[in-house]
Amino acid sequence: MTSNELFESIAAKLLSDETITRKKMFGSTGLSIGGKIFARLVKGKLVVKLPRERVEALTLSGMGEPFDPGHGRLMKAWVAVTATAGDEWLTLAEAARDFVGSEPGR
């Protein structure tokens, strides 16, 4: 399964929840809750917003890497996960949905 197919299968599952929608950010379409993006596909990697500690743990484990949207500045609450960890993508996307959905202002 390609990374695009994997992302679309995850999107289909999450979009069954009416509070989840598609939204554009930095030129790619992602999944959002309350108008805030929590997961998207960028250059074949799942990019999710998680608590900083979880981002650091995923990076240290080798499963993910800090996300740079292209302007040379890492986004500390975002992690990019390769398709080789695709069996974890749904779990990570759900964790990102829960994290972003619980942020103040939602």
C-alpha positions in Angstrom: 0.0 0.0 0.0 1.4 3.4 -0.9 1.6 6.2 1.7 -1.2 8.0 -0.1 -3.5 4.9 0.0 -2.6 4.4 3.7 -3.4 8.0 4.5 -6.7 7.8 2.6 -7.7 4.7 4.4 -7.1 6.4 7.7 -8.9 9.5 6.6 -11.9 7.4 5.6 -12.1 5.9 9.1 -11.7 9.3 10.8 -14.0 11.2 8.5 -16.9 8.9 9.6 -16.9 11.2 12.7 -18.8 14.3 11.6 -16.5 16.6 13.7 -13.6 15.7 11.4 -13.2 17.6 8.1 -10.6 18.1 5.5 -8.7 21.4 5.5 -5.6 22.9 3.6 -2.4 23.9 5.4 1.0 24.7 3.9 -0.2 23.4 0.5 -1.4 20.0 1.6 -4.8 18.8 2.6 -5.1 17.4 6.1 -7.7 16.3 8.7 -9.0 18.8 11.1 -11.2 19.0 14.2 -12.7 22.3 15.3 -11.0 23.9 12.3 -7.5 22.9 13.5 -5.4 20.4 11.5 -4.2 17.4 13.4 -2.9 15.1 10.6 -1.8 15.4 7.0 0.3 13.6 4.4 3.5 15.5 3.4 6.0 14.0 1.0 4.9 10.5 1.7 5.0 10.9 5.5 2.2 11.2 8.1 2.6 14.5 9.9 0.7 14.7 13.1 0.4 17.3 16.0 1.1 15.8 19.4 2.3 16.9 22.8 6.0 17.9 22.6 7.0 15.0 24.9 5.4 12.5 22.5 7.1 14.1 19.5 10.4 13.8 21.3 9.8 10.2 22.2 8.9 9.3 18.6 11.9 11.1 17.3 14.2 9.3 19.8 12.7 5.9 19.0 13.5 6.5 15.3 9.8 6.2 14.3 9.5 9.9 13.5 11.5 13.0 12.8 10.9 16.6 13.6 8.8 18.3 11.0 10.1 21.2 9.0 7.4 22.7 6.7 10.1 24.0 4.4 11.2 27.3 5.9 14.1 25.9 8.0 12.3 26.1 11.4 11.2 22.9 13.1 7.6 22.8 14.4 8.1 21.4 17.9 4.6 20.0 18.3 4.6 18.2 14.9 6.3 14.9 13.9 6.7 13.3 10.5 6.4 9.5 10.5 7.5 7.3 7.5 5.3 4.8 5.8 7.5 2.0 7.3 5.6 2.7 10.5 2.3 2.6 8.7 0.8 0.1 11.1 1.0 2.9 13.7 -0.4 5.7 11.6 -4.1 5.2 12.6 -3.1 5.2 16.3 -1.0 8.3 15.9 -3.7 10.1 13.9 -6.3 9.3 16.6 -3.9 10.5 19.3 -3.4 13.7 17.3 -7.1 14.2 16.9 -7.6 13.8 20.7 -4.7 16.2 21.5 -5.9 18.9 19.1 -9.5 18.4 20.0 -8.7 19.0 23.6 -6.7 22.2 23.0 -8.1 25.4 24.5 -10.2 27.4 22.1 -11.8 24.3 20.5 
